[in-house]
Amino acid sequence: MMLKIEQQLIDNISQLLKRSIIADSALAQLKEDKQGNFSAIFPKGSIFKCTAMTFQPYIEEVADELMQWQQSKDQQLLVTLVKKIEQLFKVIGEFETLYQK
């Protein structure tokens, strides 16, 4: 059971990483066109520890937490990790929908 969860987390983070590379490229273009008027993807005080204007640092954060969880198998860390992954999928999905119009 634990291996299945672990593989699912790895697959999700891998998919997020691929999508974030494209999204970050789009964000860079928006910023270049003076259309990216925001200071962070997730605001301070969100579930994430980092604050960044691109998706990559958030992906790195969940990847780091995956490694921590793989070593500790801490249930609370797993819950937080899953919530962060869900948030990333939601926000990247919303961004992709808006940007593709």
Secondary structure, 3 states (H helix, E strand, C coil): CHHHHHHHHHHHHHHHHHHHHHHHHHHHHHHHCCCCCCCCCCCCCCCCCCCCCCCHHHHHHHHHHHHHHHHHCCHHHHHHHHHHHHHHHHHHHHHHHHHCC
